[in-house]
């Protein structure tokens, strides 16, 4: 008995969402034409992923999760990585006389060193 009630509630919720979407779209001048093949593809994807509800919301949330995961991958430093270079600014190298001020001076210094 409760499963019938749950199914009825889901159907009612889907109908209300569809009606709400239809009302929102009434004032839109752009009306995309979606082919039957595309509709079947989306239906199959939703069935395979066992999705219920709005596909757009699912895709939005999925994109957010992927962005967060990519950010974590970029920031991740494995624990076995021990090398940490010490960066020295150009001004500091020039002041110490260790860096040529131009690439040409660097090449000239190499020739004289040989």
Steps between C-alpha positions, in 0.01 A plus 500: 500500500777748588680417173189611308495822699873559434452436126203740493705767680786461250263526205336807648840660566615430143176646363539814714861546386402457136217751537734746671754461219228544237384824666857633515552423133176664378667841474816371331530570130757225444345154478762231426394202292637183659502195279349171610845343482638757747206446731562124496870554573423717805238252620747213469770693686261590780385139523859365509598748770172438683421870501171642606412864468663777305788402269623860485541511876688170493735625228561826685584318824718252313698785341548660842630170643741461208631856544562438869675171427721666235591773748597238759715313245683819405570590863604149606866444589589136567660441844809343340583826323771660710667738255397859557692748284592836646408767251725805480371821348676657199583809703670291768701302241608819325604656830708191582658509153383151419257580223563683175268792439439399136519171311783637282711576809437145618631356173804730507579393857485134396743557209751674725477224758608233248 
